[in-house]
């Protein structure tokens, strides 16, 4: 049918993301550019490294900090 879109699976999107990161790392290395950040992103996406935790919402808002 015309106009129908294929629904991508979560695993497919993750694989595509990893594949693009790998090709980007290879391209950067070929040009002699830094790849530390890209390699870290790849480790996070594969689960080798935990994703950094950031304070969000009320706990990150300076107006709600208590002074003791």
N, C-alpha and C positions, 0 to 999 in steps of 0.2 A: 504494500500500500504506500501511497505517496504521503509524505509528511510525518510518517512514524519515526520516532527516534528510538534508538537502541538504548536500553538502560544499562549503564556500566555498573559492574559490581565493585564493592569496596576493595577487594583483593586486586582487581584489574587496575583500578586507579592507583593503588599503592605500588604495584609492579611498574606501571608507567612512570610514576614519580621517581622510583629508584633507578630505572633505566635511563631516564633523562639526566639524573644527577651523575650517574656513572659516565655518560658521554660528555657531560659538561666538565667533569674532573679531568677526563682524558684530554679534552680540548685545551683546558687551562694549563695542564702539565706540558703539553706540546709547545705552548707559547711561552712557557717559563713563568707563569703567574702563580700567585699563592693559592693554595687549595685547602687550607686548614678548615675554613668555615664550611666549605662544601663537603669535605670528608666528615666533619662533625654532623652535618645534616643527614648524611647517608647512614652514619652509625645510629642516629636517633631513629631514623625511619625503619631500620632493620631490627631495632630493639636491643642493640649491643650497648647502648648508652641511654640513661634515663633522660627524659625531657626536663629542662630546667623548670623550677617552680617559681612562679611570680606571685606576689601578693596582688590581689584584685579586690575590687569592691570596697566595702567599708573598712576592711583591715589595711588597705593601701591609702586611704584618705587621711591626710594629715590633720584634718579638722577633728577627727574622732580619737586622736592619740591622747592617752592619759599620762599626765606627769605625776610621778610618785616621788 
